[in-house]
Amino acid sequence: MRTSAQRAAILPLLIALAGCAGSGDSQIISYTGDRGVADQPFPANYHAEILSFMRTYLNNPAGVHDAAMAEPMQRTVGGRLRYVSCLRFTPRESDGSYGVVQERAIVYVDGRLDHVVEKPADICAGAAYAPFPDLEKLTR
């Protein structure tokens, strides 16, 4: 059993660690365990994984316009070399209109979709986009 002095000494450490976890201006939710391995396999099933993910990621997956995707390429994300697919699309708004073009970076760990970067500026710079009609064909 810990004494009150021991508990009091641990509390500042826990608060400091909690502060580190919430820092940064983009939130990353990881779906796989990242072992930090640099030699990542190519995400062979990326096409199907992106479609499955986007069906749940978008509020309304039906009616997406101007969909384009860059095949997975190696980029440094969070200080680690990862395969990344870049997407561009215009989602349908709740009122049926179309807003601005969205860009997302899909990051893979161990060949599987791991997380999405919603503001991929440098990650997707110079990506070679090709039409992605399957994203435009999604339904609810």
N, CA, C and O atoms as a MOPAC input file, in Angstrom:
PM7 MOZYME 1SCF
protein

 N      0.84200 1    -1.17100 1     0.00000 1
 C      0.00000 1     0.00000 1     0.00000 1
 C      0.89200 1     1.24100 1     0.00000 1
 O      1.87900 1     1.29400 1     0.73400 1
 N      0.55600 1     2.22500 1    -0.80600 1
 C      1.34600 1     3.45800 1    -0.91100 1
 C      0.94100 1     4.43600 1     0.19200 1
 O     -0.21800 1     4.52400 1     0.59700 1
 N      1.94400 1     5.15400 1     0.64700 1
 C      1.67600 1     6.19200 1     1.64100 1
 C      1.15800 1     7.42500 1     0.93100 1
 O      1.27100 1     7.53500 1    -0.29000 1
 N      0.59200 1     8.35200 1     1.68100 1
 C      0.07300 1     9.57900 1     1.06600 1
 C      1.20800 1    10.39600 1     0.46700 1
 O      0.98900 1    11.08600 1    -0.52900 1
 N      2.41400 1    10.34600 1     1.03200 1
 C      3.56600 1    11.06600 1     0.47500 1
 C      3.95300 1    10.47200 1    -0.88500 1
 O      4.29400 1    11.21500 1    -1.80500 1
 N      3.90400 1     9.15200 1    -1.02100 1
 C      4.22600 1     8.50600 1    -2.29900 1
 C      3.18600 1     8.88000 1    -3.35800 1
 O      3.53400 1     9.17600 1    -4.50100 1
 N      1.91700 1     8.86300 1    -2.97200 1
 C      0.85400 1     9.23800 1    -3.90700 1
 C      1.00000 1    10.68800 1    -4.34900 1
 O      0.79200 1    11.00800 1    -5.52000 1
 N      1.35500 1    11.55900 1    -3.42100 1
 C      1.52800 1    12.97800 1    -3.73100 1
 C      2.71400 1    13.18600 1    -4.67300 1
 O      2.68900 1    14.10200 1    -5.49500 1
 N      3.73800 1    12.36200 1    -4.56900 1
 C      4.90800 1    12.47500 1    -5.44900 1
 C      4.58800 1    11.98000 1    -6.85800 1
 O      5.15700 1    12.48700 1    -7.82400 1
 N      3.70000 1    11.01300 1    -6.99600 1
 C      3.34400 1    10.44200 1    -8.30100 1
 C      2.36400 1    11.33800 1    -9.04800 1
 O      2.39800 1    11.38600 1   -10.27700 1
 N      1.49900 1    12.04500 1    -8.34100 1
 C      0.46300 1    12.86400 1    -8.96600 1
 C      1.00700 1    13.87500 1    -9.97700 1
 O      0.46300 1    13.94400 1   -11.08000 1
 N      2.04600 1    14.66600 1    -9.67500 1
 C      2.55600 1    15.62000 1   -10.68200 1
 C      3.07300 1    14.92200 1   -11.95000 1
 O      2.92400 1    15.43500 1   -13.05900 1
 N      3.67700 1    13.75200 1   -11.76400 1
 C      4.16100 1    12.99200 1   -12.92300 1
 C      2.99800 1    12.57100 1   -13.81900 1
 O      3.09500 1    12.68400 1   -15.04100 1
 N      1.92000 1    12.09700 1   -13.24500 1
 C      0.75300 1    11.68700 1   -14.02300 1
 C      0.12100 1    12.87600 1   -14.74500 1
 O     -0.30900 1    12.74700 1   -15.89100 1
 N      0.06200 1    14.01400 1   -14.09000 1
 C     -0.50300 1    15.21500 1   -14.72700 1
 C      0.36600 1    15.64700 1   -15.89800 1
 O     -0.15600 1    16.01700 1   -16.95000 1
 N      1.68100 1    15.60500 1   -15.73300 1
 C      2.59500 1    15.98100 1   -16.82100 1
 C      2.44700 1    15.04000 1   -18.01200 1
 O      2.44000 1    15.48600 1   -19.16000 1
 N      2.33000 1    13.74500 1   -17.74500 1
 C      2.13900 1    12.78100 1   -18.82800 1
 C      0.81000 1    12.99300 1   -19.54000 1
 O      0.74300 1    12.87700 1   -20.76300 1
 N     -0.22700 1    13.29600 1   -18.81100 1
 C     -1.52900 1    13.56000 1   -19.42900 1
 C     -1.46300 1    14.78900 1   -20.32200 1
 O     -2.09800 1    14.81000 1   -21.37600 1
 N     -0.71900 1    15.80500 1   -19.93100 1
 C     -0.55600 1    17.00400 1   -20.74200 1
 C      0.15200 1    16.70700 1   -22.05000 1
 O     -0.18300 1    17.28900 1   -23.08100 1
 N      1.12200 1    15.81500 1   -22.02200 1
 C      1.83800 1    15.44100 1   -23.25000 1
 C      0.91700 1    14.72200 1   -24.21900 1
 O      1.02200 1    14.91200 1   -25.43100 1
 N      0.02700 1    13.90900 1   -23.70700 1
 C     -0.86600 1    13.14700 1   -24.56800 1
 C     -1.82900 1    14.02900 1   -25.33000 1
 O     -2.25400 1    13.65700 1   -26.42300 1
 N     -2.18500 1    15.17500 1   -24.80000 1
 C     -3.15500 1    16.03800 1   -25.45500 1
 C     -2.55000 1    17.17500 1   -26.24000 1
 O     -3.28600 1    18.01400 1   -26.75900 1
 N     -1.23300 1    17.23500 1   -26.34600 1
 C     -0.62500 1    18.36800 1   -27.03700 1
 C     -0.69400 1    18.19600 1   -28.54300 1
 O     -0.89100 1    17.08500 1   -29.03700 1
 N     -0.53300 1    19.29300 1   -29.27600 1
 C     -0.56900 1    19.24700 1   -30.73800 1
 C     -1.90600 1    19.73300 1   -31.24200 1
 O     -2.89000 1    19.74600 1   -30.50300 1
 N     -1.94600 1    20.14000 1   -32.52200 1
 C     -3.19400 1    20.68100 1   -33.05000 1
 C     -3.95400 1    19.68600 1   -33.91400 1
 O     -5.02000 1    20.01800 1   -34.43200 1
 N     -3.43500 1    18.47600 1   -34.08500 1
 C     -4.19300 1    17.47600 1   -34.81900 1
 C     -4.30400 1    16.22800 1   -33.95700 1
 O     -3.34600 1    15.81600 1   -33.30200 1
 N     -5.46800 1    15.64900 1   -33.97100 1
 C     -5.72500 1    14.46500 1   -33.20300 1
 C     -5.50000 1    13.26000 1   -34.08500 1
 O     -5.97900 1    13.22200 1   -35.21800 1
 N     -4.77400 1    12.27000 1   -33.57900 1
 C     -4.53600 1    11.04700 1   -34.33200 1
 C     -5.12100 1     9.90000 1   -33.54300 1
 O     -4.79800 1     9.69900 1   -32.37200 1
 N     -5.97900 1     9.15900 1   -34.19200 1
 C     -6.54200 1     7.96300 1   -33.59800 1
 C     -5.96000 1     6.79000 1   -34.36800 1
 O     -6.21700 1     6.62800 1   -35.56100 1
 N     -5.18200 1     5.98000 1   -33.68500 1
 C     -4.51100 1     4.86000 1   -34.33800 1
 C     -5.35700 1     3.60000 1   -34.18300 1
 O     -5.85900 1     3.31200 1   -33.09700 1
 N     -5.51100 1     2.85400 1   -35.26900 1
 C     -6.33800 1     1.64700 1   -35.25600 1
 C     -5.51300 1     0.38300 1   -35.12300 1
 O     -6.07100 1    -0.69300 1   -34.90800 1
 N     -4.20100 1     0.48500 1   -35.24500 1
 C     -3.32900 1    -0.68100 1   -35.11300 1
 C     -2.21900 1    -0.34600 1   -34.13200 1
 O     -2.00700 1     0.82200 1   -33.80500 1
 N     -1.51400 1    -1.35900 1   -33.66500 1
 C     -0.37600 1    -1.13100 1   -32.78400 1
 C      0.84800 1    -0.80900 1   -33.61900 1
 O      1.28600 1    -1.64100 1   -34.41400 1
 N      1.40700 1     0.37600 1   -33.45900 1
 C      2.57100 1     0.79700 1   -34.22800 1
 C      3.82800 1     0.35300 1   -33.49600 1
 O      4.16700 1     0.89100 1   -32.44200 1
 N      4.52000 1    -0.63700 1   -34.06300 1
 C      5.72600 1    -1.15500 1   -33.44100 1
 C      6.93400 1    -0.27900 1   -33.73200 1
 O      8.01600 1    -0.52700 1   -33.19900 1
 N      6.77000 1     0.75100 1   -34.57500 1
 C      7.87000 1     1.64700 1   -34.88400 1
 C      8.85900 1     1.08100 1   -35.88000 1
 O      9.96800 1     1.60200 1   -36.00300 1
 N      8.49400 1     0.04000 1   -36.58900 1
 C      9.39800 1    -0.60700 1   -37.54000 1
 C      9.49700 1     0.24200 1   -38.80400 1
 O      8.47800 1     0.65600 1   -39.35500 1
 N     10.70600 1     0.49900 1   -39.25900 1
 C     10.92200 1     1.35200 1   -40.43100 1
 C     10.64700 1     0.62700 1   -41.74600 1
 O     10.18900 1     1.25000 1   -42.70300 1
 N     10.91700 1    -0.67100 1   -41.81000 1
 C     10.71500 1    -1.40600 1   -43.06500 1
 C      9.27500 1    -1.90000 1   -43.17000 1
 O      8.97000 1    -3.05700 1   -42.88200 1
 N      8.41900 1    -1.00700 1   -43.58000 1
 C      6.99000 1    -1.28000 1   -43.65500 1
 C      6.63300 1    -1.98800 1   -44.95800 1
 O      7.17900 1    -1.65100 1   -46.00800 1
 N      5.71600 1    -2.97400 1   -44.90900 1
 C      5.26400 1    -3.62400 1   -46.14000 1
 C      4.28700 1    -2.72600 1   -46.90400 1
 O      3.58900 1    -1.90300 1   -46.31100 1
 N      4.25100 1    -2.89600 1   -48.21100 1
 C      3.31300 1    -2.15800 1   -49.03800 1
 C      1.89100 1    -2.59200 1   -48.67400 1
 O      1.64100 1    -3.78800 1   -48.52100 1
 N      0.96000 1    -1.65400 1   -48.53400 1
 C     -0.43200 1    -2.00800 1   -48.18100 1
 C     -1.17000 1    -2.59400 1   -49.38400 1
 O     -1.79900 1    -1.86000 1   -50.14500 1
 N     -1.09600 1    -3.88600 1   -49.55200 1
 C     -1.63500 1    -4.56200 1   -50.73100 1
 C     -3.14100 1    -4.38900 1   -50.89100 1
 O     -3.62900 1    -4.36400 1   -52.02100 1
 N     -3.88900 1    -4.27100 1   -49.80300 1
 C     -5.34900 1    -4.19400 1   -49.86400 1
 C     -5.84700 1    -2.77200 1   -49.62800 1
 O     -6.95400 1    -2.57900 1   -49.12300 1
 N     -5.03700 1    -1.77300 1   -49.98900 1
 C     -5.35200 1    -0.37900 1   -49.66100 1
 C     -6.65000 1     0.10900 1   -50.29700 1
 O     -7.39200 1     0.86700 1   -49.67300 1
 N     -6.92800 1    -0.30600 1   -51.50600 1
 C     -8.12300 1     0.16100 1   -52.22500 1
 C     -9.39200 1    -0.20000 1   -51.44100 1
 O    -10.21400 1     0.66900 1   -51.15300 1
 N     -9.54400 1    -1.46300 1   -51.10300 1
 C    -10.73100 1    -1.93100 1   -50.37100 1
 C    -10.78500 1    -1.34000 1   -48.96200 1
 O    -11.86600 1    -1.00600 1   -48.47600 1
 N     -9.63500 1    -1.20700 1   -48.30300 1
 C     -9.61600 1    -0.64300 1   -46.96000 1
 C    -10.07100 1     0.81900 1   -46.95800 1
 O    -10.80600 1     1.24800 1   -46.06900 1
 N     -9.62600 1     1.57300 1   -47.95800 1
 C    -10.03100 1     2.98200 1   -48.03000 1
 C    -11.53300 1     3.08700 1   -48.25300 1
 O    -12.19800 1     3.89400 1   -47.60300 1
 N    -12.07400 1     2.28900 1   -49.15800 1
 C    -13.51400 1     2.34800 1   -49.41100 1
 C    -14.31800 1     1.97600 1   -48.16800 1
 O    -15.30500 1     2.63900 1   -47.84900 1
 N    -13.91200 1     0.93700 1   -47.47200 1
 C    -14.61300 1     0.53900 1   -46.24500 1
 C    -14.52700 1     1.62600 1   -45.19000 1
 O    -15.51300 1     1.93500 1   -44.52100 1
 N    -13.35500 1     2.19900 1   -45.04600 1
 C    -13.17900 1     3.25700 1   -44.05000 1
 C    -13.99900 1     4.49000 1   -44.40000 1
 O    -14.67900 1     5.04300 1   -43.53600 1
 N    -13.94700 1     4.92500 1   -45.64600 1
 C    -14.65200 1     6.14400 1   -46.04900 1
 C    -16.16400 1     6.00000 1   -45.91700 1
 O    -16.86100 1     6.98900 1   -45.69000 1
 N    -16.67400 1     4.79300 1   -46.05400 1
 C    -18.11500 1     4.56700 1   -45.88000 1
 C    -18.53400 1     4.93700 1   -44.46000 1
 O    -19.64600 1     5.42100 1   -44.25100 1
 N    -17.66100 1     4.71400 1   -43.48900 1
 C    -17.99400 1     5.05800 1   -42.10200 1
 C    -17.47700 1     6.44000 1   -41.71200 1
 O    -18.04600 1     7.07700 1   -40.82600 1
 N    -16.43000 1     6.90600 1   -42.34300 1
 C    -15.80600 1     8.19200 1   -42.00800 1
 C    -16.66800 1     9.37100 1   -42.43200 1
 O    -16.78000 1    10.35600 1   -41.70200 1
 N    -17.27500 1     9.27600 1   -43.60400 1
 C    -18.09900 1    10.36800 1   -44.12500 1
 C    -19.49700 1    10.32300 1   -43.51800 1
 O    -20.07500 1     9.24700 1   -43.36200 1
 N    -20.03400 1    11.47700 1   -43.18000 1
 C    -21.41100 1    11.53700 1   -42.67500 1
 C    -22.38200 1    11.02200 1   -43.71500 1
 O    -23.33600 1    10.31700 1   -43.38800 1
 N    -22.13800 1    11.37900 1   -44.98600 1
 C    -22.96800 1    10.92100 1   -46.08500 1
 C    -22.04000 1    10.43900 1   -47.20300 1
 O    -21.57300 1    11.24500 1   -48.00800 1
 N    -21.77000 1     9.13100 1   -47.25800 1
 C    -20.83500 1     8.64100 1   -48.27200 1
 C    -21.40300 1     8.66900 1   -49.69100 1
 O    -20.65500 1     8.53000 1   -50.65900 1
 N    -22.70400 1     8.84400 1   -49.81900 1
 C    -23.32100 1     8.88400 1   -51.15400 1
 C    -23.13900 1    10.27000 1   -51.75800 1
 O    -23.27200 1    11.28300 1   -51.07100 1
 N    -22.83900 1    10.30000 1   -53.02900 1
 C    -22.78500 1    11.57100 1   -53.72600 1
 C    -21.46200 1    12.30400 1   -53.66000 1
 O    -21.41900 1    13.50800 1   -53.91500 1
 N    -20.38300 1    11.61800 1   -53.32600 1
 C    -19.06600 1    12.25400 1   -53.32500 1
 C    -18.70300 1    12.61500 1   -54.76400 1
 O    -18.94600 1    11.82600 1   -55.67700 1
 N    -18.12800 1    13.79100 1   -54.97500 1
 C    -17.70200 1    14.24000 1   -56.30300 1
 C    -16.19200 1    14.44200 1   -56.33300 1
 O    -15.54300 1    14.55100 1   -55.29300 1
 N    -15.65600 1    14.48900 1   -57.53100 1
 C    -14.25100 1    14.84600 1   -57.76400 1
 C    -13.27900 1    13.98700 1   -56.96800 1
 O    -12.26100 1    14.49200 1   -56.49300 1
 N    -13.57000 1    12.70600 1   -56.81300 1
 C    -12.70400 1    11.82500 1   -56.02900 1
 C    -11.44200 1    11.47600 1   -56.80600 1
 O    -11.49300 1    11.10800 1   -57.97900 1
 N    -10.32000 1    11.60100 1   -56.12700 1
 C     -9.02600 1    11.24300 1   -56.70400 1
 C     -8.14400 1    10.68100 1   -55.59100 1
 O     -8.27100 1    11.06300 1   -54.42800 1
 N     -7.24900 1     9.76600 1   -55.96700 1
 C     -6.37800 1     9.13000 1   -54.98300 1
 C     -4.98100 1     8.97100 1   -55.56700 1
 O     -4.81600 1     8.73400 1   -56.76400 1
 N     -3.99200 1     9.10400 1   -54.71700 1
 C     -2.61300 1     8.79500 1   -55.09000 1
 C     -2.28600 1     7.42700 1   -54.49600 1
 O     -2.61200 1     7.14800 1   -53.34200 1
 N     -1.64500 1     6.58300 1   -55.29000 1
 C     -1.25800 1     5.26400 1   -54.77900 1
 C     -0.32200 1     5.43100 1   -53.59500 1
 O      0.35900 1     6.45000 1   -53.48100 1
 N     -0.28100 1     4.43600 1   -52.70900 1
 C      0.57800 1     4.54300 1   -51.53000 1
 C      2.03400 1     4.83100 1   -51.89900 1
 O      2.61000 1     4.22400 1   -52.80200 1
 N      2.59400 1     5.77700 1   -51.16500 1
 C      4.00200 1     6.15200 1   -51.34500 1
 C      4.61500 1     6.30100 1   -49.96700 1
 O      3.89900 1     6.54500 1   -48.99600 1
 N      5.90900 1     6.16200 1   -49.86500 1
 C      6.55500 1     6.28700 1   -48.56800 1
 C      6.79200 1     7.75700 1   -48.23300 1
 O      7.35100 1     8.51400 1   -49.02500 1
 N      6.35200 1     8.13300 1   -47.04200 1
 C      6.51600 1     9.49600 1   -46.51800 1
 C      6.85700 1     9.39500 1   -45.03900 1
 O      6.57000 1     8.38900 1   -44.39000 1
 N      7.46200 1    10.43400 1   -44.52300 1
 C      7.74400 1    10.49100 1   -43.09300 1
 C      6.54400 1    11.12900 1   -42.39800 1
 O      6.15900 1    12.25900 1   -42.69900 1
 N      5.96800 1    10.38500 1   -41.47000 1
 C      4.80400 1    10.83800 1   -40.70500 1
 C      5.12400 1    10.61900 1   -39.23300 1
 O      5.38200 1     9.49500 1   -38.80300 1
 N      5.10500 1    11.69100 1   -38.47500 1
 C      5.40900 1    11.57900 1   -37.04700 1
 C      6.81500 1    11.06200 1   -36.78900 1
 O      7.06100 1    10.38400 1   -35.79200 1
 N      7.74000 1    11.38600 1   -37.69300 1
 C      9.12200 1    10.96300 1   -37.52800 1
 C      9.40700 1     9.54200 1   -37.96700 1
 O     10.52000 1     9.04800 1   -37.78500 1
 N      8.40900 1     8.87200 1   -38.54700 1
 C      8.59300 1     7.47900 1   -38.98300 1
 C      8.23400 1     7.33400 1   -40.44800 1
 O      7.31100 1     7.98700 1   -40.93500 1
 N      8.96200 1     6.48200 1   -41.15100 1
 C      8.69300 1     6.22700 1   -42.55900 1
 C      7.48400 1     5.30100 1   -42.67500 1
 O      7.48800 1     4.19000 1   -42.14600 1
 N      6.45200 1     5.77300 1   -43.37100 1
 C      5.20000 1     5.03200 1   -43.51500 1
 C      4.71200 1     5.11500 1   -44.95800 1
 O      5.06700 1     6.03700 1   -45.69300 1
 N      3.89300 1     4.13800 1   -45.35400 1
 C      3.18100 1     4.26400 1   -46.62100 1
 C      1.96400 1     5.13800 1   -46.37700 1
 O      1.29200 1     5.02700 1   -45.35200 1
 N      1.69200 1     6.01500 1   -47.34800 1
 C      0.58600 1     6.96500 1   -47.24500 1
 C     -0.12500 1     7.04000 1   -48.58200 1
 O      0.51800 1     7.13100 1   -49.62800 1
 N     -1.46700 1     7.00100 1   -48.55200 1
 C     -2.29300 1     7.28400 1   -49.73400 1
 C     -2.93800 1     8.63700 1   -49.50500 1
 O     -3.44500 1     8.91200 1   -48.41800 1
 N     -2.91900 1     9.47300 1   -50.51400 1
 C     -3.56000 1    10.77800 1   -50.40000 1
 C     -4.87300 1    10.77100 1   -51.16700 1
 O     -4.95000 1    10.24200 1   -52.27600 1
 N     -5.89800 1    11.35700 1   -50.57600 1
 C     -7.22800 1    11.42200 1   -51.19000 1
 C     -7.65100 1    12.87200 1   -51.35300 1
 O     -7.34100 1    13.72600 1   -50.52300 1
 N     -8.36200 1    13.12800 1   -52.43300 1
 C     -9.06000 1    14.40400 1   -52.63100 1
 C    -10.47800 1    14.06100 1   -53.01800 1
 O    -10.71500 1    13.14800 1   -53.80900 1
 N    -11.42300 1    14.79600 1   -52.45800 1
 C    -12.82800 1    14.54300 1   -52.76600 1
 C    -13.65500 1    15.72800 1   -52.29900 1
 O    -13.22800 1    16.51100 1   -51.45000 1
 N    -14.83700 1    15.84400 1   -52.86600 1
 C    -15.79300 1    16.85100 1   -52.43500 1
 C    -17.01000 1    16.11800 1   -51.88500 1
 O    -17.77200 1    15.52300 1   -52.64700 1
 N    -17.19900 1    16.15600 1   -50.55700 1
 C    -18.34600 1    15.46000 1   -49.97200 1
 C    -19.63300 1    16.25400 1   -50.14300 1
 O    -19.61300 1    17.47700 1   -50.28400 1
 N    -20.73900 1    15.54600 1   -50.12900 1
 C    -22.05300 1    16.19600 1   -50.17000 1
 C    -22.38800 1    16.68400 1   -48.77300 1
 O    -22.26200 1    15.94600 1   -47.79600 1
 N    -22.81000 1    17.92000 1   -48.69000 1
 C    -23.20800 1    18.50600 1   -47.40600 1
 C    -24.59500 1    17.99800 1   -47.01300 1
 O    -25.29300 1    17.40100 1   -47.83300 1
 N    -24.99400 1    18.23000 1   -45.76700 1
 C    -26.29000 1    17.75400 1   -45.27700 1
 C    -27.46100 1    18.37700 1   -46.02800 1
 O    -28.53300 1    17.77700 1   -46.09800 1
 N    -27.27200 1    19.58700 1   -46.59700 1
 C    -28.34700 1    20.24100 1   -47.34700 1
 C    -28.34700 1    19.84800 1   -48.82800 1
 O    -29.14300 1    20.37600 1   -49.60500 1
 N    -27.46700 1    18.93100 1   -49.22300 1
 C    -27.40500 1    18.45900 1   -50.60800 1
 C    -26.42300 1    19.21400 1   -51.48600 1
 O    -26.16100 1    18.80500 1   -52.61700 1
 N    -25.87800 1    20.31200 1   -50.97700 1
 C    -24.91500 1    21.09200 1   -51.75900 1
 C    -23.51700 1    20.47700 1   -51.61900 1
 O    -23.31400 1    19.52400 1   -50.86600 1
 N    -22.57100 1    21.03700 1   -52.35200 1
 C    -21.19000 1    20.58900 1   -52.28200 1
 C    -20.32000 1    21.73500 1   -51.80800 1
 O    -20.43900 1    22.85900 1   -52.29500 1
 N    -19.45300 1    21.45000 1   -50.86400 1
 C    -18.56200 1    22.47100 1   -50.31600 1
 C    -17.22600 1    22.46000 1   -51.03400 1
 O    -17.15500 1    22.27400 1   -52.24900 1
 N    -16.19000 1    22.65800 1   -50.27600 1
 C    -14.83900 1    22.72100 1   -50.82400 1
 C    -14.21800 1    21.32100 1   -50.91300 1
 O    -14.64300 1    20.38300 1   -50.23900 1
 N    -13.21600 1    21.22300 1   -51.75600 1
 C    -12.48600 1    19.96000 1   -51.91100 1
 C    -11.74500 1    19.65100 1   -50.61100 1
 O    -11.09600 1    20.52300 1   -50.03100 1
 N    -11.84900 1    18.41600 1   -50.16800 1
 C    -11.17000 1    17.94600 1   -48.95600 1
 C     -9.94000 1    17.13900 1   -49.36500 1
 O     -9.94800 1    16.47600 1   -50.40300 1
 N     -8.91000 1    17.19200 1   -48.57300 1
 C     -7.72400 1    16.36900 1   -48.80200 1
 C     -7.41500 1    15.63500 1   -47.50500 1
 O     -7.43900 1    16.22400 1   -46.42500 1
 N     -7.12500 1    14.34900 1   -47.62100 1
 C     -6.79800 1    13.51800 1   -46.46300 1
 C     -5.60600 1    12.63900 1   -46.81100 1
 O     -5.42500 1    12.24300 1   -47.96200 1
 N     -4.79900 1    12.34100 1   -45.80200 1
 C     -3.70300 1    11.38200 1   -45.94600 1
 C     -4.07600 1    10.14800 1   -45.13400 1
 O     -4.36700 1    10.24300 1   -43.94200 1
 N     -4.06500 1     8.99900 1   -45.78600 1
 C     -4.35300 1     7.73400 1   -45.12700 1
 C     -3.00700 1     7.07900 1   -44.83500 1
 O     -2.23900 1     6.80200 1   -45.75700 1
 N     -2.71800 1     6.83200 1   -43.56700 1
 C     -1.42500 1     6.30200 1   -43.14700 1
 C     -1.57200 1     4.82200 1   -42.81400 1
 O     -2.52600 1     4.40900 1   -42.15500 1
 N     -0.60600 1     4.03400 1   -43.28300 1
 C     -0.61500 1     2.58700 1   -43.07300 1
 C      0.52500 1     2.19000 1   -42.14600 1
 O      1.62400 1     2.73900 1   -42.21800 1
 N      0.24400 1     1.22700 1   -41.27300 1
 C      1.25200 1     0.62100 1   -40.41400 1
 C      1.13000 1    -0.88400 1   -40.60000 1
 O      0.03800 1    -1.44400 1   -40.50900 1
 N      2.24200 1    -1.52200 1   -40.85600 1
 C      2.28200 1    -2.96700 1   -41.09200 1
 C      1.32300 1    -3.38200 1   -42.20500 1
 O      0.70400 1    -4.44400 1   -42.13200 1
 N      1.20200 1    -2.54100 1   -43.24000 1
 C      0.39500 1    -2.86700 1   -44.40400 1
 C     -1.09700 1    -2.67700 1   -44.22700 1
 O     -1.87100 1    -3.04100 1   -45.11300 1
 N     -1.52400 1    -2.11400 1   -43.10000 1
 C     -2.95600 1    -1.92000 1   -42.83700 1
 C     -3.25400 1    -0.47000 1   -42.53400 1
 O     -2.41200 1     0.24200 1   -41.98700 1
 N     -4.46000 1    -0.02400 1   -42.89000 1
 C     -4.89100 1     1.34500 1   -42.61300 1
 C     -4.79900 1     1.58700 1   -41.11200 1
 O     -5.35900 1     0.83700 1   -40.31300 1
 N     -4.08000 1     2.65300 1   -40.74100 1
 C     -3.87700 1     2.93800 1   -39.32400 1
 C     -4.60800 1     4.19100 1   -38.88100 1
 O     -5.35900 1     4.16200 1   -37.90600 1
 N     -4.39200 1     5.31100 1   -39.60100 1
 C     -5.07300 1     6.54400 1   -39.21600 1
 C     -5.13000 1     7.52300 1   -40.38300 1
 O     -4.49000 1     7.34000 1   -41.41800 1
 N     -5.92300 1     8.56700 1   -40.17200 1
 C     -6.13600 1     9.59800 1   -41.18500 1
 C     -5.55700 1    10.90600 1   -40.66600 1
 O     -5.75500 1    11.27300 1   -39.50800 1
 N     -4.84200 1    11.60100 1   -41.53500 1
 C     -4.35900 1    12.94200 1   -41.21300 1
 C     -5.26700 1    13.90700 1   -41.96500 1
 O     -5.29700 1    13.90600 1   -43.19600 1
 N     -6.00400 1    14.72700 1   -41.22800 1
 C     -7.00300 1    15.60100 1   -41.84500 1
 C     -6.42000 1    16.86000 1   -42.46900 1
 O     -7.06600 1    17.47600 1   -43.31700 1
 N     -5.23500 1    17.25400 1   -42.07900 1
 C     -4.56500 1    18.41200 1   -42.68200 1
 C     -3.18100 1    17.95500 1   -43.14100 1
 O     -2.18300 1    18.21100 1   -42.46700 1
 N     -3.12600 1    17.27800 1   -44.29100 1
 C     -1.88400 1    16.61600 1   -44.70500 1
 C     -0.87400 1    17.46300 1   -45.46700 1
 O      0.06400 1    16.90400 1   -46.03600 1
 N     -1.01800 1    18.76500 1   -45.50700 1
 C     -0.19100 1    19.70100 1   -46.28900 1
 C      1.08700 1    19.09700 1   -46.87500 1
 O      1.11400 1    18.76300 1   -48.06000 1
 N      2.13100 1    18.95100 1   -46.08200 1
 C      3.41900 1    18.47900 1   -46.58600 1
 C      3.40500 1    17.00100 1   -46.94800 1
 O      4.12400 1    16.58000 1   -47.85500 1
 N      2.60500 1    16.21800 1   -46.25900 1
 C      2.58400 1    14.77400 1   -46.50600 1
 C      2.14200 1    14.47900 1   -47.94100 1
 O      2.68800 1    13.58300 1   -48.58400 1
 N      1.17300 1    15.21300 1   -48.43600 1
 C      0.62500 1    14.96100 1   -49.77100 1
 C      1.20100 1    15.87300 1   -50.85500 1
 O      0.75100 1    15.82600 1   -52.00000 1
 N      2.17400 1    16.68900 1   -50.51500 1
 C      2.77700 1    17.58500 1   -51.50800 1
 C      3.39300 1    16.75500 1   -52.63400 1
 O      4.17000 1    15.83300 1   -52.38300 1
 N      3.04600 1    17.08400 1   -53.85100 1
 C      3.59700 1    16.39900 1   -55.01200 1
 C      2.99300 1    15.03800 1   -55.31200 1
 O      3.51700 1    14.30400 1   -56.15000 1
 N      1.89700 1    14.68700 1   -54.64200 1
 C      1.25300 1    13.38900 1   -54.88400 1
 C      0.67600 1    13.34300 1   -56.29700 1
 O      0.15200 1    14.33800 1   -56.79500 1
 N      0.77800 1    12.18800 1   -56.93000 1
 C      0.25300 1    11.99700 1   -58.28600 1
 C     -1.15600 1    11.40900 1   -58.18200 1
 O     -1.31700 1    10.19800 1   -58.02600 1
 N     -2.16000 1    12.26000 1   -58.26800 1
 C     -3.54900 1    11.84500 1   -58.12200 1
 C     -4.08500 1    11.26700 1   -59.43000 1
 O     -3.74100 1    11.72100 1   -60.52200 1
 N     -4.93900 1    10.25300 1   -59.28600 1
 C     -5.65600 1     9.67100 1   -60.41700 1
 C     -7.12400 1     9.57200 1   -60.01100 1
 O     -7.41900 1     9.47300 1   -58.82000 1
 N     -8.04500 1     9.59500 1   -60.96000 1
 C     -9.47000 1     9.48700 1   -60.61500 1
 C     -9.73200 1     8.24600 1   -59.75200 1
 O     -9.10900 1     7.20000 1   -59.93500 1
 N    -10.65900 1     8.38900 1   -58.82200 1
 C    -11.03000 1     7.30500 1   -57.90600 1
 C    -12.54900 1     7.14300 1   -57.95900 1
 O    -13.24300 1     7.47500 1   -56.99700 1
 N    -13.06800 1     6.63200 1   -59.08000 1
 C    -14.51300 1     6.56500 1   -59.26700 1
 C    -15.22900 1     5.66900 1   -58.25100 1
 O    -16.41300 1     5.88000 1   -57.98700 1
 N    -14.55000 1     4.68500 1   -57.68100 1
 C    -15.20800 1     3.81600 1   -56.69400 1
 C    -15.64000 1     4.57900 1   -55.45800 1
 O    -16.63100 1     4.21400 1   -54.82500 1
 N    -14.91800 1     5.63400 1   -55.10000 1
 C    -15.31800 1     6.45600 1   -53.95700 1
 C    -16.59300 1     7.22400 1   -54.28400 1
 O    -17.42400 1     7.45200 1   -53.40600 1
 N    -16.74600 1     7.61800 1   -55.52300 1
 C    -17.94600 1     8.34500 1   -55.95300 1
 C    -19.18100 1     7.44100 1   -56.02200 1
 O    -20.30900 1     7.93300 1   -56.04300 1
 N    -18.97100 1     6.13300 1   -56.05700 1
 C    -20.07800 1     5.17300 1   -56.16400 1
 C    -20.56500 1     4.66900 1   -54.80200 1
 O    -21.49200 1     3.86100 1   -54.74300 1
 N    -19.96000 1     5.13000 1   -53.71800 1
 C    -20.38000 1     4.65900 1   -52.39300 1
 C    -21.83600 1     5.00900 1   -52.12300 1
 O    -22.34900 1     6.02400 1   -52.59600 1
 N    -22.48000 1     4.15700 1   -51.36200 1
 C    -23.86300 1     4.38500 1   -50.91400 1
 C    -23.88100 1     4.29100 1   -49.39600 1
 O    -22.89500 1     3.91300 1   -48.76500 1
 N    -25.02100 1     4.64200 1   -48.83200 1
 C    -25.16300 1     4.54700 1   -47.36600 1
 C    -25.22900 1     3.13900 1   -46.91700 1
 O    -25.34800 1     2.87700 1   -45.72000 1

